[in-house]
Amino acid sequence: MLASDLLRRAAWTLSDEGYERWSQEMLLAFLSDAQRRPDATARRAFVDLAPGSVQEIPADGLRLMDVVRAVGVDGVSKAVRLVDRSALEACEPGWHAAVESEGELPDQYVHDERTPRLFYVFPPVPAELGAGARLEVVYS
């Protein structure tokens, strides 16, 4: 769809088909702003789990929006929830180096907006689990 078509529809919706109250330039600026919103370009992908706690979104991504679930090599999935880093550190001070049972999928993640492409998972991923286990993520 062309931008001119969208502007025409917006003007019709606003009952301003002559662009008297809202100019085409103003409507185009609104359209451009909307396209820059992270959720306007959201996509879902499965990323392979990397050993350890640090994980990264796909190379074409700019910002993590959500981690939905972890999926094991057997296809069984497990919900992953966002947790506050300070709360996790209060309960598990050495969580980055935690040694968990073999094959346990992460069920929590920590994200800091200052590092939009990176996030951390808990429990950390053992090296033997990394091959074939994945996370379903939403990113822009």
Secondary structure, DSSP 4 states (H G I P E B T S, - for coil): --HHHHHHHHHHHTT-TT-SSS-HHHHHHHHHHHHTSGGGG-EEEEEEPPSEEEEE--TT-S-EEEEEEEE-TTS-EEE-EE--HHHHHHH-TTGGG----TTPPP-EEE--TTSTTEEEEEEEEPTTTTTT-EEEEEE-
